[in-house]
Amino acid sequence: MTEEPDAARLAALEKRIADAAAKVSAKRAGSGSRPGFSQGEVAWRMVVELVSGMVLGLGLGYGLDVLLGTRPIFLIIFCLLGFAAGIRVMLGTARDMEKMKAGDAPPTERD
């Protein structure tokens, strides 16, 4: 056996591996999300941002209602404020992802 056929086979294998890696990186770059994140992960992140804002608002509203003895008023107000804050954070995340998709540098702070 000679070394030359093995070298040719090895070079062909390296070329196939490089082509497969290029396809995977092109597919990931074209997904429209941050590098390394799937669309499902991005969607769950937005859901968590919305729900956490609402839960925080509910908790603060309920706590104030118990302390002040005014049952439903602060609960409703802070629930709506938490919902609005969650929507704002979700929109900021979507804006950041659009900037990443367009190739701009990631922002350092929210507008």
N, C-alpha and C positions, 0 to 999 in steps of 0.2 A: 504494500500500500504506500501511496505517496502522500505527501503533505498538501499538494496543490488542490486536489478535489475537496479536501476538508476545509481549506482556506476559502474556497469559492462558496461552499455551503454555509460557512460561518458568516461570510460577507452578505449572502442573500438573507440569512436569518436576521442579521442586524438591521438590514434595510426594511424587512417586514415589521420588525419591532418598532423602528422609528416611524414608519407609516402609521401603524396602529396607535402609537402615542400621539401623533399629530392629529389624527381623527378624534381621539378622546378630548384633547385640549381644545380643538375647534368647536366640538359639540358643547363643551362646558362654557366656553366663552360666548357662544350664541344663545345661551339660555335666558339672558336678560337679567340675571340676578347677580349678587355679589359672587366673586370667585369662590368656588367650593360649596356653595349653598344651592340646594334644589328649590324649585318653586314651592314645593310642599313645606319646606322649612321656613321659607319666607312668609308663606301664608300663616303658619302657626305662630310665627313671631308677631305678626300683626294682630292676630286674635288675642294673644297673651297681652299685648300692649293695651288693647281695648278693654279686656276683662279686668286687668289689674287697675286701670283707672277707675272703672266702675266700682270695684270692690273697695278700693281705698276711699272713694267718695261715700259709699254706703257705711263703711266703718266710722268715718269721721262724723257723718250726719247722725248716725245712731248714738254715738258717744255724746255728742252735744245735746241731743234730745233727752238722753237719760240724765245728764248733768243739770240741764235747765228745766226739765219737766215739761217739755213741749213736744210730745211724741212725734207726729209725722212731719212737721214742717222742715226741720233741718235735714232729715233723712231724704226727703224729696229734693230739696235744693242741692245738697251735696252729691246725690246720685246723678242729677243732671249735669252738675259741674264736672264730675268724674267722667261721665260719658263724653262731654265736650273735650276734656283733656285727652282722653284716649283717642278720639278721632283726630285731634291735632297731632299727636305723636305718630299715629298711623300715616297721616298725610306727609309728615316729615320723613318718615322711613321710605315711603313711596318716592318722594322727591329725591332722596339720596340715591335710591336705586336707579332712578332715571339718569342721574348725573353719572353714576358708575357705568351704566349701559352706553351712554354717549361718549365715554372715555375721558371725562373730566376727572380731576383729582377729587378724592373724597373730601367733603367739607369738614372743617375743624369744629364748627359750632353751628347750631341751628339758627335759621333766619328769624 
